[in-house]
């Protein structure tokens, strides 16, 4: 069951997307990957062979990762294994990624060994990073950030808007909740909730709950100097999720919707909410006077 803070949307996106941090669950899974595909091979039968891939990799770790003296290199693999495990569970989050990156670039089995451990480790690690909503992936043997600070800030700001926009916040909170459910994510309905936040905001701004999104954007374009290109861009984006009758399009079949689709819509809708609210707050205030007929 989800925690209360997650159910009501009080947990910030920055703490849901694991950027500049690794929680205990993700840390355990990352360790399991290193253990199963690489570190389990630090067995005595491999260690005794001075030319083995495992021993040569151990020497790389000892000299170039831990920066230790070669004449103090462990006589058995278990000693290095214990050092690795202690390091992994005591180090900073970024040092874990340093170790993963070092491992996938320095573990080099001979061709005749037909050992694809590195490829398996990369596939497993990327799957785990995605499932646990990490901001990082392994791309071309390099740990790479795939969620920017700007995206995170945009979502956080949209969840802190004025209380008069509470319906908007509720849609965004629900979108985030559905997106960030690590056991049963619902990307289809996350997208629907994200779009609904825009519909709700437009209704509040125009004071017309019955107008279509297209009609509302047209009205906002006139009153708030919304650039026509921006209106068109979001109208087209909205068309991705709706058909002519306003019913969510078959493109939103669950099998076709991926995490990156839901993330894109969540970030885009959050940014558009922030933009429209800022436009609304900067709109010239009417002085209440109007020209009288002579």
Secondary structure, 3 states (H helix, E strand, C coil): CCCHHHHCCCCCHHHHCECCCCCHHHHHHHHHHHHHHCHHHCCHHHHCCCCCHHHHHHHHHHHHHCCCCHHHCCCCHHHHHHHHHHHHCCCCHHHHHHHHHHHHHHCCCCHHHCCCHHHHHHHHHHHHHHHCCECEEEECCEEEECCCHHHHHHHHHHCCCCHHHHHHHHHHHHHHHHHHCCCCCCHHHHHHHHHHHHHHHHHHHHCCCCCCHHHHHHHHHHHHCCCHHHHHHHHHHHHCCECCCCCECHHHCCCCCCHHHHHHHHHHHHHHHHHHHHHHHCCCCCCCCCCCCC
